[in-house]
Amino acid sequence: MPEKIGLLADRGLPEARVKSLFKELQEASEKHVSGETPTLDFRTGTLPMDDSGSVRLADSAPGILRDYGWDRLVYVTDLPLTTRRPVISQTVENGRATMLCLPAFGFLRAKEGLRQEMSRLVCGKPAGAGTKERGVEEIEGGDVEADSTRVIEGRGRTIRLLLGMIRANRPGKLIKVLSSCLATGVATGGFGIFYGSVWEMSYLIAPWRLVMITLLSISLLTFWLVYKNGLWNSGLADRDTDPTAWWRNRLDNAATAGTVLLSATGVYALIFISMLLVSATVVPIQFFENKVHADITIIDYLTLAWFAASLGTLGGALGSSFDTDESVREATYNRRVLSRSQITGLFDDS
């Protein structure tokens, strides 16, 4: 009798990834080692954390397999798992249930790496990505009693996990949440363009100073978003007594900062494009030339938009106060981990 394989994914990027790969996985499952094509069943859900902050797959898997009549389970999570090295997968129930850590697949080729690994699993083969970790005594986020734990080897493994975490946070989605920030930024920058003194400053200001103003405006917006929404994890884990948790706290904060920084940069880029359109529309070239007493080129319009965008981004930081706090917080690991820890039962599929 053909196997029934359940594909379970966290909401967000894991869900989107598995959905986009489902057809390919169905085709891959036709090469099952048993010679019989299994049935694939996809569901969205989140496994709970225990009191120590770990997802114990061994506790949840038996009940899920039984309740849904699955023979095997493949669970894709956006929760980063770490021992002394980043974990890419864990297996329990003698190979019947496998948890894949999406961030460990990195940034650029994450989807392809996930496709290859899930294709192996739906064909009845064991997990193959990474290297098997021996003697797991402590794991942050995962199951210390798993039958098999596979980790990322090689240089840059921490950077790979960090970039994967930032990708899983979906910075582009956070930009959409910051609508008030963007609107205030465009309004502030656009208002500044109507002042001749802003034209003169943009014409006279040195490029290096413009770069510094840009970096300052993006940094201040990033800081304000993190501070105002309480995104920083000030965990009390001690480096000597609990090095894994200490390292994980730092990793979470780095992912949060990276996510918000990318989103703030995206907001800046949108404000810049808006300012370029506004300046080209409302600032006549003759008027501009009379104000600065020089010939004007497209470069000067770009510089004006650049300067106005920096001013607008500073105003956007104030506008971000009107964006929904919960939506902003949801885009980071620190808050999603808190939500997961509040789940009770086998898993949340609501």
Beta strands, then each sheet from edge to edge (+ up, - down):
strand 1: 4-9
strand 2: 39-44
strand 3: 72-77
strand 4: 81-82
strand 5: 86-92
strand 6: 97-101
strand 7: 131-132
strand 8: 148-151
sheet 1: 2+ 1+ 3+ 6+ 5- 4+
sheet 2: 2+ 1+ 3+ 6+ 5- 8+ 7-
end
